[in-house]
Amino acid sequence: MKNFEKRRDRYELFRAFENPLVNINFHLDVPDFRPYCKARQLPVFHFFLFCLLNTVKQSDNFLYRIYQDEVIKIDEFPASYTVINCDDNLNYTRFEMTDQLDLFIARSLEAKRIAEASSALINTGEDASERERRNNVYVTSLPWLDMKAIEHPVYHHRDADIPTFTWGKFGPAQDDGRMTVPFSVQAHHGFVDGYHIQKLAQDLASRIASMIA
């Protein structure tokens, strides 16, 4: 928490706001990892999800949470994302995080299969304690749309401490071997500034580059 103490005054400032959320939508510039995935028969969505969540896990600012009116830093969170189920309705996946790509993808595909097959809404976290619900990162995607902006439903703005990451339809391959992804980050401004969002974007692009090198 040493790093947080350096910005506690910023947190106190934005904590007093009725809506302390910052929401930035932008074109994420990353190496085109699709040829790499195709050559190794890796699903591109799950590869990108692996890179994103493991990048988030290394960024303190996206790991701060509010618990019992005090700030804590989580150490772990499950992987989770939205899918469309058998009734064309939203459902949630959930599985254990790992930094092993093959194991992550296997777990992700199995979680996807279960959530898609379920008519009931699952993995909502209702059975978790208040403290356990802080161990979360929200992820959703709109792969059909060249997303320009998005606004997420928020139960109570002042307590909305869990960051949300969203992306849309992957852009076409570029001549320089890169691609753009419509990307959105929503987070508590007491923890996250625009700088931290662009730093996350840079770190994500670097992680992808190192994996496909």
For each residue, the residues with C-beta under 8 A, 3 or more apart:
1: 4 5 71 72 73
2: 5 6
3: 6 7 60
4: 1 7 8 11 60 64 71 73 191
5: 1 2 8
6: 2 3
7: 3 4 10 11 190 191
8: 4 5 11 12 71
9: 12 13
10: 7 13 14 189 190 193
11: 4 7 8 14 15 71 190 191
12: 8 9 15 16 190
13: 9 10 16 17 190
14: 10 11 17 20 188 189 190
15: 11 12 20 158 190
16: 12 13
17: 13 14 20 158 189
18: 157 158
19: 157 158
20: 14 15 17 157 158 160 188 189 190
21: 154 157 160 186 187 188 189
22: 186 187 188 189 192 193 194 197
23: 150 151 152 184 185 186
24: 184 185 194 197
25: 147 148 149 150 182 183 184
26: 183 184 201
27: 171 180 181 182 183
28: 167 180 181 182 183 201 204 205
29: 178 179 180 201 205
30: 33 178 179 180 181 204 205 208 209
31: 177 178 179 205 208 209 212
32: 35 173 174 177 178 179
33: 30 36 37 44 47 48 51 179 208 211 212
34: 37 38 44 170 173 179
35: 32 38 39
36: 33 39 40 42 211 212
37: 33 34 40 41 42 43 44 47
38: 34 35 41 42
39: 35 36
40: 36 37
41: 37 38
42: 36 37 38 46 47 101 105
43: 37 46 47 105 109
44: 33 34 37 47 48 170
45: 48 49 141 143
46: 42 43 49 50 104 105 108 109
47: 33 37 42 43 44 50 51 101 105
48: 33 44 45 51 52 167 181 208
49: 45 46 52 53 79 81 108 139
50: 46 47 53 54 101 104 105 108
51: 33 47 48 54 55 204 207 208 211
52: 48 49 55 56 139 165 204
53: 49 50 56 57 79 97 137 139
54: 50 51 57 58 97 99 207
55: 51 52 58 59 200 203 204 207
56: 52 53 59 62 63 137 163 165 200
57: 53 54 63 77 97
58: 54 55 203
59: 55 56 62 63 196 199 200 203
60: 3 4 63 64 73
61: 64 187 191 192 193 196
62: 56 59 137 163 187 191 192 196 200
63: 56 57 59 60 73 74 75
64: 4 60 61 71 72 73 161 188 190 191
65: 71 72 73 74 134 161 162
66: 69 70 71 72 134 159 161 188
67: 70 71 72 130 131 134
68: 130
69: 66
70: 66 67
71: 1 4 8 11 64 65 66 67
72: 1 64 65 66 67 134
73: 1 4 60 63 64 65
74: 63 65 77 134 135
75: 63
76: 97 135
77: 57 74 97 135 136 137
78: 94 95 96 97 135 136
79: 49 53 93 94 95 96 97 104 107 108 111 139
80: 92 93 94 95 123 136 137 138 139
81: 49 92 93 139 140 141
82: 90 91 92 93 139 140 141
83: 90 91 92 93 112 115 116
84: 88 89 90 91 116
85: 88 89 90 91 115 116 117 118 119
86: 116 117 118 119
87: 119
88: 84 85
89: 84 85 119
90: 82 83 84 85 121
91: 82 83 84 85 115 116 118 121 122 123
92: 80 81 82 83 115 121 122 123 124
93: 79 80 81 82 83 108 111 112 114 115 123
94: 78 79 80 111 122 123
95: 78 79 80 107 108 110 111
96: 78 79 107
97: 53 54 57 76 77 78 79 104
98: 103 104 107
99: 54 104
100: 103 104
101: 42 47 50 104 105 211
102: 105 106
103: 98 100 106 107
104: 46 50 79 97 98 99 100 101 107 108
105: 42 43 46 47 50 101 102 108 109
106: 102 103 109 110
107: 79 95 96 98 103 104 110 111
108: 46 49 50 79 93 95 104 105 111 112
109: 43 46 105 106 112 113
110: 95 106 107 113 114
111: 79 93 94 95 107 108 114 115
112: 83 93 108 109 115 116
113: 109 110 116 117
114: 93 110 111 117 118 122
115: 83 85 91 92 93 111 112 118 122 123
116: 83 84 85 86 91 112 113
117: 85 86 113 114
118: 85 86 91 114 115 121 122
119: 85 86 87 89
120:
121: 90 91 92 118 124
122: 91 92 94 114 115 118
123: 80 91 92 93 94 115
124: 92 121
125: 128 132 133 136
126:
127:
128: 125 132 133
129: 132 133
130: 67 68 133 134
131: 67 134 135
132: 125 128 129 135
133: 125 128 129 130 136
134: 65 66 67 72 74 130 131 161 162
135: 74 76 77 78 131 132
136: 77 78 80 125 133 162
137: 53 56 62 77 80 162 163 165
138: 80 152 162 163 164 165
139: 49 52 53 79 80 81 82 164 165 166
140: 81 82 164 165 166
141: 45 81 82 166 167 168
142: 145 147 150 166 167 168 169
143: 45 168 169 170
144: 168 169
145: 142 168 169 182
146: 168 169 182
147: 25 142 150 166 167 168 169 182 184
148: 25 182
149: 25 184
150: 23 25 142 147 166 184
151: 23
152: 23 138 164 166 186
153:
154: 21 157 160
155: 159 160
156: 159 160
157: 18 19 20 21 154 160
158: 15 17 18 19 20
159: 66 155 156
160: 20 21 154 155 156 157 188
161: 64 65 66 134 188 191
162: 65 134 136 137 138
163: 56 62 137 138 185 186 187 188 192
164: 138 139 140 152 184 185 186 187
165: 52 56 137 138 139 140 183 184 185
166: 139 140 141 142 147 150 152 183 184 186
167: 28 48 141 142 147 181 182 183 184
168: 141 142 143 144 145 146 147 181 182 183
169: 142 143 144 145 146 147 182
170: 34 44 143 179 181
171: 27 174 179 180 181 182
172: 179
173: 32 34 177 179
174: 32 171 177 178 179 180
175:
176:
177: 31 32 173 174
178: 29 30 31 32 174
179: 29 30 31 32 33 34 170 171 172 173 174
180: 27 28 29 30 171 174
181: 27 28 30 48 167 168 170 171
182: 25 27 28 145 146 147 148 167 168 169 171
183: 25 26 27 28 165 166 167 168 201
184: 23 24 25 26 147 149 150 164 165 166 167
185: 23 24 163 164 165 192 197 200
186: 21 22 23 152 163 164 166
187: 21 22 61 62 163 164 191 192 196 197
188: 14 20 21 22 64 66 160 161 163 191 192
189: 10 14 17 20 21 22 192 193
190: 7 10 11 12 13 14 15 20 64
191: 4 7 11 61 62 64 161 187 188
192: 22 61 62 163 185 187 188 189 196 197
193: 10 22 61 189 196 197
194: 22 24 197 198
195: 198 199
196: 59 61 62 187 192 193 199 200
197: 22 24 185 187 192 193 194 200 201
198: 194 195 201 202
199: 59 195 196 202 203
200: 55 56 59 62 185 196 197 203 204
201: 26 28 29 183 197 198 204 205
202: 198 199 205 206
203: 55 58 59 199 200 206 207
204: 28 30 51 52 55 200 201 207 208
205: 28 29 30 31 201 202 208 209
206: 202 203 209 210
207: 51 54 55 203 204 210 211
208: 30 31 33 48 51 204 205 211 212
209: 30 31 205 206 212 213
210: 206 207 213
211: 33 36 51 101 207 208
212: 31 33 36 208 209
213: 209 210
